[in-house]
Amino acid sequence: MLGVENLTVRYGAHTALEGATVRFEAGQFSAVIGPNGAGKSTLLKVLAGLLPDPQGCVRFDPGHTPRQCVSYVPQQQTLDWAFPVTVWDVAMMGRTGRLGWLRWAGRADRQKVASALEETGVYDLRHRHIGALSGGQRQRVLLARMLAREGHLLLLDEPLTGVDPATQEGLMALLRRQADRGRAVVMVTHDLDQARRWCDHLVLVNRRVIADGTPDEVYTPHNIEATFSVSHLGHTHAEA
Ligand SMILES: Nc1ncnc2c1ncn2[C@@H]1O[C@H](COP(=O)(O)OP(=O)(O)OP(=O)(O)O)[C@@H](O)[C@H]1O
């Protein structure tokens, strides 16, 4: 459905990912896990088609191009929340991004946006400026934009960050439902426990793919040690 083969990404002299091979399937909820600087966001950006001409192969479902089928949810803190738009506007960007510049949003688009905002619990906030939202509310708005887009491949970069435990549960359940409906869901997270509970596919990354499989296959002391304790660059990641 979606994957990379022998992927290497360098930023100048720094190698962020080396020889990474991994597949993500429709109907699967996958978590990409690793310490800070492990190359997780880099992998997601490659899958989203945001890093031009990576070294290695990026494979998609035949007949789909990344732009048509991917919904990418970046890390919340990388976005400009002072931008003068409302919750509704942001969710609508999920639709207009699909329509291109030549078509205006129609009634069906408005209905999709309304139901996406309802599903993520922020419909009542639809007229509010995005700068006036809490961290958890912002994350829900990003998810509403993702749902409104109706992509087959959902890529989320640390969607649990800054979200309270109750909201995290709702959010994970929502993503699980998306996978159960046949979408491929790939989430970058630092939360191993949530990933083990909700995901059926874990990928441990530390510049390379350390392990890839079901939670039971992947979650071993050896793999956790290899991923979090000592990086392949030879220094420890104390923050992880
Ligand atoms: N645009 C860039 N230019 C130069 N180096 C970069 C760039 N983007 C990322 N890097 C470096 O590449 C490495 C991997 O970064 P990446 O953001 O993929 O890691 P990550 O696993 O998502 O980390 P975190 O958990 O901290 O978000 C890091 O060492 C980072 O400093």
The ligand as a Tripos MOL2 file, in Angstrom:
@<TRIPOS>MOLECULE
LIG
   31    33     1     0     0
SMALL
NO_CHARGES

@<TRIPOS>ATOM
      1 N1         15.8180   20.4790    7.5220 N.pl3     1 LIG1
      2 C1         16.8190   19.9090    8.1970 C.ar      1 LIG1
      3 N2         18.0890   20.3270    8.0310 N.ar      1 LIG1
      4 C2         19.1280   19.7590    8.6910 C.ar      1 LIG1
      5 N3         18.9740   18.7340    9.5760 N.ar      1 LIG1
      6 C3         17.7360   18.2890    9.7950 C.ar      1 LIG1
      7 C4         16.5870   18.8470    9.1270 C.ar      1 LIG1
      8 N4         15.4870   18.1830    9.5450 N.ar      1 LIG1
      9 C5         15.9140   17.2690   10.4350 C.ar      1 LIG1
     10 N5         17.2500   17.3160   10.5810 N.ar      1 LIG1
     11 C6         18.0770   16.4520   11.4470 C.3       1 LIG1
     12 O1         17.8460   15.1070   11.0580 O.3       1 LIG1
     13 C7         17.7130   14.2700   12.2000 C.3       1 LIG1
     14 C8         16.3610   13.5810   12.1780 C.3       1 LIG1
     15 O2         15.3550   14.5580   12.3530 O.3       1 LIG1
     16 P1         13.8050   14.1820   12.5010 P.3       1 LIG1
     17 O3         13.0510   15.4590   12.6660 O.co2     1 LIG1
     18 O4         13.4020   13.2730   11.4070 O.co2     1 LIG1
     19 O5         13.8300   13.3630   13.8910 O.3       1 LIG1
     20 P2         12.6380   12.8670   14.8280 P.3       1 LIG1
     21 O6         12.8890   11.4250   15.1000 O.co2     1 LIG1
     22 O7         11.3230   13.2260   14.2360 O.co2     1 LIG1
     23 O8         12.9110   13.6920   16.1640 O.3       1 LIG1
     24 P3         11.9300   14.3060   17.3190 P.3       1 LIG1
     25 O9         11.4420   13.1500   18.1170 O.co2     1 LIG1
     26 O10        12.8800   15.1540   18.1010 O.co2     1 LIG1
     27 O11        10.8450   15.0750   16.6240 O.co2     1 LIG1
     28 C9         17.9360   15.1660   13.4280 C.3       1 LIG1
     29 O12        19.2810   15.0390   13.8340 O.3       1 LIG1
     30 C10        17.6550   16.5560   12.9110 C.3       1 LIG1
     31 O13        18.4300   17.5210   13.6010 O.3       1 LIG1
@<TRIPOS>BOND
     1     1     2 1
     2     2     3 ar
     3     2     7 ar
     4     3     4 ar
     5     4     5 ar
     6     5     6 ar
     7     6     7 ar
     8     6    10 ar
     9     7     8 ar
    10     8     9 ar
    11     9    10 ar
    12    10    11 1
    13    11    12 1
    14    11    30 1
    15    12    13 1
    16    13    14 1
    17    13    28 1
    18    14    15 1
    19    15    16 1
    20    16    17 2
    21    16    18 1
    22    16    19 1
    23    19    20 1
    24    20    21 2
    25    20    22 1
    26    20    23 1
    27    23    24 1
    28    24    25 2
    29    24    26 1
    30    24    27 1
    31    28    29 1
    32    28    30 1
    33    30    31 1
@<TRIPOS>SUBSTRUCTURE
     1 LIG1         1 GROUP 0 **** ****
